[in-house]
Amino acid sequence: MRHDIPSVSGESMAMIDRIMMEEMGVATLQLMELAGFGVADMVRRHCGLDLAKPPVIVALAGTGGNGGDAMVAARLLHAWGARTRIVLSKPRSGYAGAAAHQLTILDRLAIPVTEPDGSDLPPADLILDGLLGFSLRGNPRGETARLIDLANESPSPILAIDLPSGLDATSGEVGIPCIRARWTVTLALPKSGLVFAPASLTGAVWLADIGVPAGIYDRIGVRVPIGLFAQNSLVEYRAG
């Protein structure tokens, strides 16, 4: 575990994303592929599943970047042998941009995608939480809240992408409802809300590299340890 890693607010992370995309020219889809790979690699290496069995993995996907990350992870895990399926928080018509692009790929690969229909979650060996990201304001609502409740009621362990859906990225305020994860894979740096949140909510927290260079962090006054991801693209931040 590392204790020398700084955390960032949701606003700071949004600024980092903006610099990477608008000034450096790194496309949203490029960042999404890196994030999805980090999540899938976490599942393959640290979640106790044998992908050759194969396990059933259900990815809960919202309409934003976290939903796209979940779809990428599900696609990669499918390629590695898992039986994956996606559960959407809104009808397909509610997805645009990068998330809609990922949906098109899933369809072409014949990976099952379920739109909201009031049904329960299918049985799974693992649930990926890609419902909400660091832009959340207030409590989860509607179908998203229902899916959070279903995931928490399921016996399946949950891996949260970036932070548990329902947790405020900056303050750590726990929304109603909020995902209770066994693992959280946070992208680039831990969000400050993860520092304040109890381990019983976040589970073990790991960092996944998405290729943000130290100079970008310097621009917003954040100093990252030299060589943070030099040996591994996944770094344990806090035990569960």
Beta strands, then each sheet from edge to edge (+ up, - down):
strand 1: 56-61
strand 2: 83-88
strand 3: 113-114
strand 4: 126-130
strand 5: 158-161
strand 6: 183-187
strand 7: 204-208
strand 8: 234-238
sheet 1: 3+ 2+ 1+ 4+ 5+ 6+ 7+ 8-
end
